Amino acid sequence: MGLTHSSTGRGAVDSQLVIRRESPADRVIALAGNPNVGKSTLFNALTGMNQHTGNWPGKTVTNAQGRCEKEGRGFLLVDLPGTYSLMAHSAEEEVARNFLCFGAPDAVAVVCDATCLERNLNLVLQTLELCPRVVVCVNLMDEARRKGIHIDLKLLSSRLGVPVVGTVARKKRTLSAFLSALEQVSQGEAPSPLQVSYPHRIQQAVEALLPLFPSHWSGRLNPRWLALKLLEGDPALLRDISAYLGEDPTKDKALAAALLEQRETLERWGFGGERFQDLLVSSLVSTAEKLCQGVVTAPGSGYSAADRRLDRILTSRRTGYPIMIALLAAVFWLTIVGANYPSQLLSAALFWLQDRLTGLFSLLHAPDWLHGALVLGVYRVLAWVVSVMLPPMAIFFPLFTLLEDSGYLPRIAYNLDRPFRKCGACGKQALTTCMGFGCNAAGVVGCRIIDSPRERLLAILTNNLVPCNGRFPTLIAVLTMFFAGTAGSSLGSSLLSAALLTGAILLGIGLTFAATKLLSTTVLKGVPSSFTLELPPYRRPQLGKTILRSIFDRTLFVLGRAAAVAAPAGLLIWLMANLTVGETTLLAHCAALLDPFARLMGLDGVILLAFILGFPANEIVIPIILMAYLSQGSLLELGSLAEMKAVFLQNGWTWVTAVNVALFSLLHWPCSTTLLTIHKETGSWKWTALAFALPTALGMGACILLTALARLFGA
C-alpha cells in the first residue's frame, strides 16, 4: 500500500494533504460518494497505475491521488473515503467533509449508484452546500438498466443546477463525457445550484447571522453552510473552521451575541440540540425525494429477486455459517495447493542467486565471516521469507479481494455482527479478522473502517488471534507430518491439511470472541455502537484489476515490511549460531536457558527460542528449529516432510509436542511488522504491549494446560 505521512502543517486543518500536481495547470478534483457505488472502480479506470497513496495527516484514514488527462488537460483526482453523510460521525466522514471545506478542490465529483439514486442524493445536496462546482456522476447505469430503472439525467441536472453524467465505470468509453463535465465546471463562472429549504425558524436564524460575517469569509467558506454549522455547534468542526480562517468566529462579540440569541430562540421553539440536526437531515431527505419524482422510473425495488434469493441462503442462520466455513476451507485449500509449486520455483531461483553471490564473495577473496553474515545470514533469511511468504499471499489476497468485490464480505459482517455485538464489538470487526488471515498487519490497518475508537482498539488487540499466512507454513507442516500424513494420496493429504487448518482457525476465531468479550468487560468497557451496513448487489468481479490491486496494494506492501525486519534478524540468527562461549554456540546456550520453562509448555528450549528468533517473520521458525537440531551455522530446510519428521522424532517430539507447537504457532506474540503497525495505528506503546501480551499469555496458558492434562493421563 506504500503508506506515507504528508502534512501541510498545523496552520491547516488536520485532514488536508499535500497535493502532488505534475503541472500547475492540473485541476484538483475531489471524488466523493457513498460506499459501494463504484467510486474506486471509477478512480482506478481513470488513473490506471498513476496513483499515490498515503495517510491523511492526523488521521488513520487512507487517501489516494491519481492523475488522468483529457485532450491535454490534466486532472488530479483525490479519492475521498466512502461516506453516507458529511455530518461527521466517523473519521472517514470528517476527512471527506474537511477536504471539501478546506482543501480548496477546483471541483467535486459525487459518484452515485443509479440503482438507489434517491438515497445517494443526500450526499449530493450536502456537497452542494459546501462547493457549487459539482458534477454528479450517476454510475452503474448498466445495472440500473438490467433492473428496469430509467433515470432522466437532463431533468435531474436542470433541477440540481449542476451537470449530471451517467457512467459505467468499468467501460472507459463512458467516462469521456464525465471528464468533459469536470473541465466545464472547474473553470469559468461557478454554477448556481439548488439550495435545500430548511424549516422557516432555522432559515430565519441563518438570515440573522449572515450580515455579521466579515466579507473575507465568503470567499473561503459558503456563508449559509457556515451559519448552519455555527448554530449546530459541533466543537470539533468549530475548531477546524477556526484553524482554517485563522480566527475564531465565536470570539467576535456581535456575532457571538447574535449566535447565542438565535440558539436560545431555536431552543424555545423546540429546535435545539439533537432536534436541530434531525430537522436538517429530514429536510435533505425530503428534498432528495422531491428531486427524484419524475426523474427515476422503476418497476419496483432496485434490489433484485436473485439477490434476495442468494441472501436468504448466505445470511440465514442455518446455512450462512456452514457456507462461510466451507468457503474458508476452500480458500485455504487453494492457498495450500496453489502456493507449493511457485514457492519451490521461487526458492530455487533465490538460492541459485545465493550460489552466485557466494561465487562473487569467493572471487573477491572476502573473509568467511563477511560471507556468512551477509549471504548465509541476511540474504538467506530474506530468501526464506520471500519464497515462503510471497506465493501464499499472492493467492490469498486476490481470493479475498474477489470475495470483497463480489459483495460477499458484507454478508460475512452481517452474519458475524450478532456474536461480535454480544462480545461488546461490532460486525465490521469480521472484515478486519478476515484480512488478518492474509496478514495481521494488513488486518490491523483495516481496523480503520471501524468508527468507534473503543471498538477499533478491540479489533486491533485481538486481530493476531487468527493466524496470518506467515504462520501457515508451520501449522501446515506440523499438522501434515503428525496428523494428515496417513492420507492415501497427495490430494487427500492436502484436503485433510486444509480441514485441520480450518479447525485451527475456527479455534482462533472462538478465542477472538472470548478475548474481545474479556477486554470489553474490563479495560475497554462500553456499549456496542450502531453502524450502517449496506448489503450491496452481487457483482461480477474484474479478475485482472483484482489481481493487480491485491498484489500492489496488499501483497507487496506487507512483503516489504516483513523483508525490512527479516534482514537484521538474519544477521542476528547467524551470529548466534556461529559465535561460541566455550565450546557451545550462543544459540545452544539460549536454548538451554529456555529449556525448563519450555518443557513446562510441552516444548523444548530450541522450539521456544525459534519462536523468539522468528519474531521478525514467523516463516523462519521451522528452519531455525532444524538448524539448531542439526547444529548447522545457517538456516536450512530438508527436502521432504518425511525427513523433517524423522529429525523431530529423533529430538524427542511426540504428538503432544506437535499439538503444542501448532497451538503456540496459533497463539503467540504478533510479528514485528504487526507490532510496528499496531503502534503506528494506536500511537501508544501501552496498547502495543497489551497486543503482545494477550495472545502470548493465552498461548502459554493453553500449552501448559494441555501438557499437564497429557501427563496426567499418561500420554
N, C-alpha and C positions, 0 to 999 in steps of 0.2 A: 504494500500500500504506500510505502515511501512517505510516512507521516513526517511533517516538519512543523516548526513553530515560527510563525511570522507575525509581526506586530507592527502597528503604526504608532505605538506608544500610548501612554496614559492620557495624552491630550485628546485622544479619540476614544470612541466607545469601544468597550472590550471586544465586541463581536465583529469589528471591522477587520479586514485583512488587506495585505499588500496585493495590489492589482498588478499583474505582470503583463504589461502591454508590449507587444512586439513592435508596434508602431504608434506614435502619438495620435494618429487618426482613428485608431481602433475604437469602436463603440462598445461600452461595457453594458452587457445585458444580464439582468438578474433573472434566473429561471426558477419560478416558484410553482407550487402545486401540491395537491393532496398526495398522500402515499398511494401507490398502485395505479397511477394514471398514465404511466409510461414516460414519466419525466426523464428518468435515467436513460431509457432507450432513445429518446429524442436527443438528449445530450451526447450520448455515445455516437449516434448516427451522424450528428453534425460535426463533432470534433474528432472522431476517429481516435487515434492514439496520441493526438496532440493535446495532452492533458497534464495538469499538475494537481496533486492532492496535498492536503495539509490539515492543520487544526485551526479552528477559529481561535485567535488569541484570547486566553482567559476561559475558554470553553473546551469541554471534551466532546466536541461535535466536529465531524469531518467536513471539510469543504473540498470542492473540486472546481478547477478552472480549465477551460478548454477554448481553443481558437478555431474559427472557421472563416471562410471568405465567400463573398458573392460578388462577382464582377468587379474585383479589385477592392471592395470594401471589406475591411476586417471587423469581425465581431468577437469579442471576448466574453464567453458565457460563464457566468458564475452560478453553479448548481446549488441552490439553497436546499436545506433539509426539508424533506416532505412534511407538510403540516396541514392540519384541517382549519386552523384559525390563526390570526395574528394577535388575538387576545391571549398573550403568552401565559401558558401554564406549564411549560417544559422548556428545557434548554434549546430544543430544536425550534420551537415556536419563537422563542426570544431571539435566537440568531437570525431567523428569517425576517422577523419584524424589524430588528435593529439595522440589518443591512439595507432593507428597503427605505427605512427612515434616514439613516445616517451615512450609508455607503455611497450615496450620490451616483447610482447607476444611470446611464443615459436612457434606458428604457427597461421595462419589466415585461416578461412573457409569463403569463399564468397558464399553465397546462391543465386542461380539464378532461374528464372522462366523458365521452359522448354518450355512454350508456346510463349515466346518472348525473346529467348536467346540472339540474337544479341544486343539488347538494354542493356541487363544486363552485357554483356562483357565489356562495357565501364568501369564499376566499377572494374571488374576483372583486366583489364590492368593497371589501376591506382594503384591498390593494389600491383600488381607485381613489380611496380617501387619502392614501399616502403619496401616490405618484400618478399624475394624469397620463403620462406616456406609457400606456399599457397596450399590449397585444394579447388577445385571448386566443389561445391555441386549443381548439377542440380536437383532442386526439382520440384514437381508437374508433375512427369513423367506420372502419370495416366491420368491427364488432357490432356497432350500432345498426348498420345495415342488415347484418345477419339476424338481428333480433327484431327487425321491422321498425326500428326507430328512425324517424326523419327529423332533421334539425334545419330550420331556416336560418342560415348563418347571416344573411344580409339583414333580416329583420332584427336579429339579436344585436348585430353591430349598430344599427340605427338607434336601438333602444339604449344601448350602453354608451354610445358616443365614441367608441374606440374600435379599431379593426378587429374582426373575428375571423379566424382562418381555420379550416378543417384540415387535419393531417392524419396520416397513418405512419407513425414514427419509424416503423420497420422498412418502409418504402421511401427511399430518398427522393424519388421524383415528386412526392407530395410536399416536400419541405421548401421548395423554391418560393412559393407564394408566402410562406411564413417568414423567410428571410427578407423578402421584399417589403412586407408589412413592418418588420423591425426597422429597416432602413428608413421607411417613411415616417415612422413615429419618433425615432431617435433624433431627428433633425427638424429644423423649422419650428413653426409655432406649435405649442402643446395643444392637444385636443381639450375639449370641454366635456368631460364625461358626466354620466348620470350621478346625481347626489342622492344618497339614501335619505328618506324622510323619516325623522325620528319624532316621538311624541311632542306635542306642542310645548309643554313645560320645559323639556330638555332643549328644544330649539331656542326658546326664549333665553335660557341660561347661557347658551353658546353665543347668541347675539349680544348679550350684555358684556361678555368678556372680550370679544373681538376688537372693539375700538381701543382697548387698553394695551394691545400688543404693540411693541416697537416695530417700526416699518422694516428694520433689517431682519426680523424673524421670518417674515412672509416669504422671503426669497430662499429660505433654508428649510422651513417646515410648513406643511399645509396648515393654515391658521385654524380651520374648522376642526381638523383632527386634533391639533394641539389643545384647543379648548375642551374637547371631549375628554382627553386624557388628563387634563388638569382637574376637571370635575370628577373623574373616576378616582384619581389619587393613588395610583399604584406606585409605591415608594421606589421600587427598583427601576421602573420606567422613568420616573421623575429624575432620578439620579443620572440616568443615561442622557436624558434631554438636557439637563444642566451641563453635563460634560461636553455635549455636542455644541450647545450655544455659547459655552464659555461663561455663563451666568445662570443663577438660579431664578427661574420665573417667579417663584413664590416669595422672593426677597423684595420684589417691587411692592411698595406699600399700597399703592392704589389697586394694583392687580390682586394682591393678597386679600385686601378688604372685600373687593368685589367677589372674589372666589369664595370666601367664607360666607358671604351673604347668599350667593346662589346655591351653595351646598345646603345651607340651612333652609332655604326656600324649597328645594327639592325634597329635603327630609320631611318637611311639613306636609308635602303632597304625597308622601309615601314613595318617593322616587330615589331614596338614598341607599347607600350600602350596596348589597348584592342585587337589590331590585333594579338599581341603575344599569348594571351590566346586563341583567336579564332583559330589560327593555331594549337595549342596544341590539342584543342578539335576536330578539323577536322581530325587530324592525328589519334586520338583514335577511332573516328567513322569509318574511312576508314579501319583501322586495324581490328576492330571488324567485319566489313562487309566481309573482305577477309577471316578471320578465319572461318566464317560460310559457306563459299562456299564449298559445298560437305559434310559439317558436318550436316546441317539441311535440311531435305527434308520435305516440307509441301505442301498440296494441295492448300493452299491459306492463307488468314489472320488467325491468331490464335484466333481472336475474333469471337465466334460462331454466327451463324444466330439466334439462340434462344436468346442469349444475346442482339443482336441488336434489335430484336422484343420487348423484355422487355424494353430496353432503350427508344425505340420510345414512349412507354407508360409512363414510370416512369420519364422521363426527358422532356416530352412535356410540353409546357406552358399551354395547355388546360387541360391535365389530371394529370400532375405531382403534381401540388399544391393541388387539391382535394384529391388525393391519400395520400399525406403527411398528410393532416388534418385528413382524415379518420383513418389512421394508428395511429396518435397521440391520437385520441379519443379512439381507440380500446385499446391502451396500458394503458391509464388512467382508462378505464372501468375495464380491467383485474386487474389493481393495486388496484382499489377501492373495487371491489368484492372479489378478492383473499386475500386481507390483513385483512378483517374483522374477519374471524374465527381464524386464527393464532394469531391475535392481542389480541382477547379475551382470548385465551388459555394462551398466554404469560403473559397477565395482571393477570389472575387468579393465575398462578404459582408464579409470583413475589410478589403478595400481600399475597399469602399463606405464602411465606417466610417472609414477613413483620410481619405477626402474630407470627411466630416462634421467630423472633428477639425481638418482644415485650415481649413474654414469657420469653426469656432469660434475658432481662433487668429487668423484674419483679423478676425473680429468684435471680438475683444478687443484688436486692434492690437498683438499680441505681436510682438517682434522676429523677423526672419527666422532668426537663428541659433538661437533657442529652438525655433521651429517645426521647423527642420531637425534639431536634436539629438534632440528628443523624439518627433516624428512620423515624419520620414524616417529617423531613426536607430533609436531604441529600439523604437518601435511597429512599424515596417516589418519589422525583423528578427524580432520576435516573431510578426508575421503570417505571414512566410515559414515559420518553424519550425512553427507550429501547422498551417498549411494543408498543408504537405508531410509532416509527421511524423504527425499525428493519423489521417488516413484509413488509411494502411498498417498502423499499429499496431492500429487498431480492427478490422481484418480479420485480421491475422496472429495476434494474441494469442488471439482466440476460436478460430481454427482449431487453434492449438497446444493450447489447453485442451481442445478436442474430442478430439484425439488422446490427450491425457492421461487424460481421463475414460473414454474407450472402452477403455482398458487397453493401447493400442499402444505408448506411450512406454517402459514397462518392457521391451518386446520390443526396442526400439532399443538400450537399455542392455545387454541380453543379447547382442545381435549385436556391439556395439562393445566389449564387455568384453575380449575376447581381444586386439584390437590395442592398446587402452589399457594392458592389463597388460604387453604387450611393451614399451611405452614407459615402464613404471615407474609407471603410474597405475591407476585402476580404472574400471569401466564406468559408474559414476554420473556421471563427467565428461561422458558423452554427453548426459545430460539437460541439464546446465548449458550445454553447447555449443549445443544446440537452442534454449534460452532466449535465448542470445546473438544468434540471428538476428533476434529481435524487438527486443531492446535489450541491449547488452553490460552495462549497469549492472544490469539485471534478472538476466542470466546470472551476474554476479559475486555478487549476493545469493543466487542459487540454489545457489551452491557450498557453502552451509551444510549441505546434505544429505550432504556427504562427511565422514565421521567423522575420518579421518586428517588431522592438521594439515598434514603434508607434501604429501599428495595434494590437499588443499583449496587450498594455495598454487599447486600446478601448474595446477590448473583456473583459478584466478583470473588467473594471469600469462599464460595462453595464450588466455583467452576472447575477447580482442579480435582474434584472428586470423581469426575468422569475422565477416563484415560484418553490422552491425545494419541496421535499416530506415532509419536516418538516412543510411547510405551508399548505399542502393539507388537514390535519385534520380540521383546522379552516375553510378553504374555503369550504370543502365538507359539514361540519356540518351546516354552516350558509346557504349555497345555498340549501341544502336539507330541512332544517327546514322551511325556509321562502319562497322558490320558487319551490322546487321539491316535497314537501310533499303531494301535491294533486294527485300525480300519483296513478293509480289504483292498482299497485302491487309493490312488492319489486324490481322486475326486471325493471318495468317502472321507478321507483324512481331512481334506480342505473344508468339506461341509461340516464335519464334526468340530473342527477347529473354530469355524465361524459360529457354530451353535454355542460352544463353550465360551468364546469371546463375547457373544451376545449376553450370555448368562452373567459373565463378569461385569459387563457394562450395566445390566439391569441392577446388579448389586450396587454399583456406583451411583446409579440414579436414585435407588432407595436410600442410600446414605446421604445423597444430596438433599432429599426431602427431610430426613432426620436432622441433619446439621442445620438446614435452613430454619426448621422449627425451633431448634435449640437456641440459635442466635436471635431469632425474632422474639423469643420469650425472655432473653437475658440482656445481652449488651446492645441489641438493636430492636428494642421493643417498639411496637407501633401497630396501627391498624392498616391492613392492606388498602392501597389506593385503587380507585377505579381507573380504567383506561379504555380508550376506543380501539376495538379490534375489528378491523374490516376484513371480511372474507371476500377477497377479490374473485372475479370469474377465473375459471381454469383457462390457461392459455398454453399454446404450444411453444415450448422454449426454443430459443435460437441457439443451436448447438455450437456453431463457430464462435459467436460472440461470447457465449457462456464459458467455453474453454479458455479463450483468450483472457476474459475478465478475471476468471478464478485463478489463472496462472499468474497474471501480472499483479492483481490486487491482493491476493492472499498467499499463494504458494511461495513466490519469490520473496515477498516481504518477510514471511515467517522464517524461511530458509536463511535469508540474510542475517536476521537477528541471531539465529541458532549458530551460524558459522562464526559470527563475531565473538561469541563467548566460548565456542569449542576450540578455537585456535590456542588461546592461552592455557586452556585445560589440557590440551595435548602436550604442551611443554611441561606442565606440572606432573602429569602422569609419567612421562618418560623419565623425568628427573627422579621421581620416587622409585621407579623400577630399576634405576641404574646407579643411584647413589647408595653407598653402603655405610652402615655403622657396625664396625667389627666385620663379621663375615655375612651379615644379613642386610638386605636392602631395606630402605625406608618403607617400601610398600609392605614387606613382611612384618616389620616392627609395628606398623599401624594396624595391620590385620590382627596381630597377636593381642594388641591393646584392646581392640574392639571385641575380641572373641567371647569373653564371658557374657557380656550383655547380649551379643548376637545369638549365643546358644539359648539364652532365655527366650528369645523370639523364634527359636526353631531354625535359625540360620547358622552361619559361621562368620568369623571375622572378615574373611575375604569377600563374602557376599555383601555384608553391610558396608565395607569400605568401597566396593564397586558402586553401590548406590550413592555414596557420598561423593566419589570422584565423578559419577555420572551427573552431578548437579548441573553442569552446563548443557548437557544433552543426554536424555535418557537412552538414546540409541546405543551408547557405548558401554552399557552396564555388562552385558554378556561378554563382549570381547575382553573387558578388564578382568572378569572372573577367570576366563580361560588363561589370560596372560599370567595371572598370579598362580593358578594351579600348576601350569606348565613351566613356571619360572623363566618366562621369556622377558626380554627387555623392552618389548614394544607390543602394541595391540595386535591381536590375531583372531581369526575365526576359522574353525575347522570346516572341512569340505561338506560334511553331511550332519544331519541331526543325530544319526546313529552314533557317529564318532563323538559328537559333543556329549550325548547322554552317557557314553562309556566313561568319559573323563569325569563327569559329575558323579557317577556311581562310585568310581574309584576314590573320590574325595568325600565319601560318606553321605551323599544325597539319598533321601528316601522320599516317599510320596508326601510325607509331612513337610519336608524341606521344599519340595516343588510347589505345594499349595501355598506355603508361606512366602516364597519368592513371588508367585503370581499375586498374592494378596498385598504384599508390600509394594509391588510394582504398581498395583492399582491405587494404593493409599500410601503416599509419602509426599514429602515436600514438593512444591512446584519447581520446575527447572528455572535456571537463572533468567532465561528470556521472559518467562511468565512473571517472575517476581519483579523484574525491572518494569514490565508493563503495568503490573498492579500498582507499583509505587508511582508511576507516571500518571495513571488514571485517578488514584486517590489522593496523591500529593502528601501521603502520610506514611512514615515508617512504622507507626503503631499498627495500622491496618495491614501493612505488608507483613509484619511479624506474625500477626494473627493468621493471615493466609498461609504462612509457612507452618505454624504450629498446629493448626486444626487438623489437616489431613495426616500429618506426621503422628500426632497423638492417637488418632483413630487407627492408623495402620499398625503402630507398635502395640497398641492395646489388643487389636484383633489377632495379631500373630502370637502374642503371649498367651491369650486365652485359648486359641486353637492348639498350641503346643502343650499347654497344661492338660487340656482335655485328652489329647492323643496319648500323653504319657500316663494319664490316669487309667485309660482303657488299654494300656499296653501296646500301643501302636508304635 
